[in-house]
Amino acid sequence: MGKLLRLAVTFFQIGLFSIGGGYAIIPLIQEQVVERFAWVSQKTFTDIITISQMTPGPLAVNTSTFIGIQIAGIPGAVLATFGCVISGISISAFLYRLFQHYQKSEYIIELLNGLKAASLGLIISAAFTILLLSFTGTSVVSEIKTADWTAVLVFLASLFMLRRWRINPVAVMIGTGIVGGLVYTFF
């Protein structure tokens, strides 16, 4: 299968099974692009996720676009993004019609509760992977040798500012970017 077709099919499948969207899609993309096809390294993938969060738009769209560009340039970006989005649009339209008809069903309510739990598990898995990679340079627990304590302190300070003082997340991102740039450049 050609590279462009493989990209489109892979991201169509990712979009098809990305229940929960947003952060829940990260482990699905990681499994395909890092582990299965080795299109990008774990570090590059984490960098792409970071950039995807800083740019406007949905995480899945930004990530598929960046990975598509990395693998096959502009045509890769278009096909990866289209593949990721078209499955979600199709399923959403179908499920909307179905949900309108069966929204009071006890089975549907229980199904949605189960999907919420699965989505939460995927989000926690993605957060844990990014946390490990950011603090230790690896996403595999058995390979941890040391931690980047500067990154840990910046993370804890950011978390404190966001939760305690409710500072605008954009201001925190800009501030931590400046701090990180200064610390890692001069120290």
N, C-alpha and C positions, 0 to 999 in steps of 0.2 A: 504494500500500500504506500502511495506517495506521501511525502512529508506533509503537504498541505491538507490532503484528505485525512491523514492520521490526526492532525491538529483539530480539524473540524469535528471529526467523530469523537475524539477524546473529550473535547469541551462540550459537545452535545450530551455525552454521557454524564459528565460532571454536572451540567445544568439540570439534567433529568433527575438526578438523585441528590440534589443539594437541598434537602428539606431543612428549613430553618434559615437559609440564606446567610448573608453576612459572614460572620466568623465561623459558622458551622460548615461552610464550604471549604475552608482552609485545609483540613485533613484530606478531603477528597482530591483537591488539586495537588497537594503534596504527594500523595500516594502515586498519582499518575505521572506527574512531570519530574519528580525527583527520584522516586524509587523504581517505578516501572520502566519508564522510557529514558531516564537519566538525561533529560533535556537541559536541566539546570542543576547546579549543586544546591545543597541545603542552605548554604550561606547566601547564594544568589537568590534563592526562593524567599528567604526571610527579608532580604533587601527589597525584593519586588513587593512583598506584602506591606512593608513599611511605606514604600513610595505610594502604593495603591491606597493606603489609608490617608495619606496627605493630599492626594489629588481629589478634586470633586468627582462625585459619581459613586455608584455602587461598587463595593469591594470586588465582587465576582467579575463585573465588566472590566474594571481597571486591571485586575490581575490577569484575566485572560488576554486582554489587549497587550499588556507588557510582555507576557510569556510568548504570545504569538509573534511580536516584533523580534524578540530575542531569538526565536527559532527560525522564522522565515520572513522577516521584514514586514512591510506593510500588508502584503497579501495574507501572511500568517496572522497578523493582528486582526484583520477583517474577518477571516474565517473562524478563528478561535472565539472572537467576541460574538459573532453571529451564532455559532454552534452553542455557546453557553446560554445565550439569551432566548433563542427560538424555542428551545424545549420548555423553559420556564413559562414563556408566554402561552404556549399551547396548553400546557398542563393547568395553568392558572385559569384560563378561559373555561376549560372543561370542568375543573373542580368548582368554580364559581357557580356554574349552572347546577351542578350536582348538589352543592351545599345549600343553595337556595331551596331546593326541593326537600332535603333531608336534614335540615339544621336542628330540628328538635329531636332527632333520633338519638337514643341512649348509646347506641353502638358508635355513631359518628362522634359524639362527645367523648367517649372513652378512647377512640382512635386518636383524636386530637390531643388528648392528655398524654397518650403514649408518645406521640410525635414530639410534643413539647419536651418530654424527658430526654428523648434521643437527641434532639437539637441541643439541649443544654450540655449533654455529654460531649458532643462534637465541639462545641464552643470551648469547654474546659480543656479538652485535649489540645486544641489549637493554641489556646493561651499558654498552656504548660510547655508546649514545644517551643513557642516563641520566647517564653521566659527563660527556659534552659539555654537556648541558643544565644540569647542576648547576654546572659550572665556568665556563661561558661564556655561558649564557643562550640558547643556540641548539643545535639538534641537527644543524645543517648545517655541515660543516667549512668550506666556502667563506665562510660568514657570520661566522666567529669574528674578533672584533676585539680582545678582551682577555679575561683570565681573572679569576675571583674567587679571589684567592690565599688568602683566609681559608678558603674552602670546600676548596681543595686541601690546605691544611695540616691542617684538621680531618679530612679523608679519610685523609691519610697517617698522622696520629697514631692514628686509629681502626684502620687496617689494622695498624699496628705493635703496638698493644695487643692486638688480637685474635690476631695470629699469634705474636708473641714471648712475651707473658705469658699468653696464653690466658684473658683476662678474659671474663667472661660477656657475651655480645652485648647482653643487655638493659641491663646496667650501662653499656656503651659507648654505646648509643642514648640512654639517659637523660642521661649525661654530655655527649655531643655536642649534644643538644637544649638543655641548659642553657647550654653554651658558645656555641652559635649564637644563642640568644635574647639573651644578654648582649652578644655582639659586635655583632650586627646592630641591637640597640636603642640601645646607648650609643656606638658608634664609627662 
